[in-house]
Amino acid sequence: DNGVPPVNPAWGEAESNPFALHVDEVSPTTERGSIRTRIEFPSVSVATLTTPIPDVGNHPPYRRCHVAGSWDEFKSMNEMCWDGSSYTCVVKMEHDQESFQIVVEGTWARRIYPSVADATQFMAHCLRGPDSGGYGANWVIGKDPRDAGEPGASYEVE
């Protein structure tokens, strides 16, 4: 794997990964929400791809993934757990808004980030990486009022 994602006009832009990021609203009863990143390969002809789509099955596409965010000024990396279909990690908000990126194999040279800065689930964007780009291109929890972000709220990044 050379780290270069497939290119397909159906995904909306060149060099975008076929993934989607979703942020669920915080539940008022549990004070928890969730952020889901899922592999979502659109139906396309294999002939239109420059790189074949990987079949990861129940195996993780990477050995380890971490979440790094503004809750501690991006100083630590919280390891995500592989559950057989996705990586997950619970993060706790320290402020009304928090931003984050996903770091692959514990190195900033392999980060996953949105195609636009300060992306939310309510904005059109694609995932980029893993590569060394994306400085300042983060996902933001709490930027959109529908996120219901507040200090002390926990979110599951998936």
GIRANOR-V769503 format. One record per run of one state. SS is the DSSP state (alpha for helix, beta for strand, coil for the rest). FROM is the first residue (numbers start at 1). LEN is the number of residues. If there is no record, write none. Layout:
ss=[SS	SS]
from=[FROM	FROM]
len=[LEN	LEN]
This chain:
ss=[coil	alpha	coil	beta	coil	beta	coil	beta	coil	alpha	coil	beta	alpha	coil	beta	coil	beta	coil	beta	coil	beta	coil	alpha	beta	coil	beta	coil	beta	coil	beta	coil	alpha	coil	beta	coil]
from=[1	9	12	17	18	19	24	32	40	46	49	65	70	73	78	80	81	83	87	93	98	105	108	111	115	119	120	127	132	139	142	145	148	154	158]
len=[8	3	5	1	1	5	8	8	6	3	16	5	3	5	2	1	2	4	6	5	7	3	3	4	4	1	7	5	7	3	3	3	6	4	1]
